[in-house]
Amino acid sequence: MQYQGRSKRTKTGARTRPHSKKKKHELGRSPTETTVGEGRFRTVDVRGDGEKVRALSTDVANVTDAGETEHATIEDVVENDANPNYARRNIITKGAVIETSAGRARVTSRPGQDGQVNAVAVDE
């Protein structure tokens, strides 16, 4: 759990005293870091009446190529601009280039936020 409120220090470095306790709506969570593997999902309650399905790991992607969408199997993470180390660790985030059974594709969805991998085929 990460607190996303004010800093404990001012711009000049002086300590600020908290005027209130931590509130539920100030809650932050650590990143999901979806990996390639057998599908594992977690449901998280969010503000309001909703919930999110987080993909902890997944091995399927919806790959779109020229208007046609097909179900493909994820084999590997080729590159990830979010963090070069993520590609080595096979972590999928939005914008990552993945190797699938339908060829290479760039991820357009956020698997840690909405639980599925949607991707668009890229030319090599």
N, C-alpha and C positions, 0 to 999 in steps of 0.2 A: 504494500500500500504506500503510495507516495502522496505527500501533502503538497497541494498545488497553490497554496495561498501566498501571502506576502513573505518576503525575505526577512530573516532575523536581523539583518544589518541594513543600515541606510546607505545611501550613495557615498557618504564620507567615511563609513566604517563604524559608526556608532550603533550600539545595540538598540533594537526597538523592543518594547514590551508588548506582548499580545493583548489586544483589546477584547478578544473572544476566544472560545475554544474552537477546535476543528469541527467543521460542519459536514454532514453527509454529502452535500452537493459539491464540496471541494475535494472529494475523493478522487484519487488517480490510481491507475493500476499499471503494473509492469507489462511490457510488451509480450504478446503471445508467442511470437517466434515459431510459426507453423513450419513443420519439417516434412520431408518426403517420407512416406511410410503408410502402413495400414491406417485407415481412417479412424481418428479419435476426435471426439467433439466435446465441448463443455458449454453448458448454458449459463449465462451470466445475467442477473437482474440489472436493469438499467433504470435511470430516473423516469418517473412516470409509471405507466402500466406496462412497459415493454420489456423485452429480453433480447439478448444477442446470443447467437450460436457461434462459438469460437472454434475454429479448426486447430486442434493441437498438432495433428498430423493428417495428411491426406495423400492419396495417390491417383486421384482422378481430376481431370480438368475439362471444361467446356471450351473447345478451341474453335474459333470462327475464322474462316478463310473465304473471302469473296462472297459473303452473304450466307454461306453454308456453315452450320455449326455441327460439330461431332464430339462425342464423348471420347476422350483420349486418356491414356495412362501416362502419368508423370514418371519419367525415368531419372532425371537429374536436373540440378540447378546449374546453368551454364555461367551466368553472370548476374550480379545484383548490385545496382548502383547505390542502394541505400547503405550498404556496407560490404566491402570486398570480402570480409571474413565470412559473411552469410553464405556466399557461393560455396566456400569450402565446407561449411557445416550443413549444406543443403536446406537452408531456411528460405521459405517463399514469402516475399512481400510484394506489394503493388510495384510494378515496373521491373520485376525480376524476369530474366529470360530463362525459360525452362525447356528442356529437351523432352518431347512427348512422342507417343507412338504415331502422331500425326505430323511430326516435324517440330522445328523450333517455334516457340511462341512467347509473346510478352504478356505478363499478367496485368489485367486491367481492374481486377477486383481486389478487395482487402480481405484475405482469408482469415486473419485474426479478428476481424470485425464482423463479417457476415458469413463465415463458415464455408465458402465455396471458392473454387478457383475458376475464374473466367479469363480467357486469354485470346489474343489475336495473333494469327500466324505471321511470322516475320521471314523475309527473304534473307538467305545466308550469303 
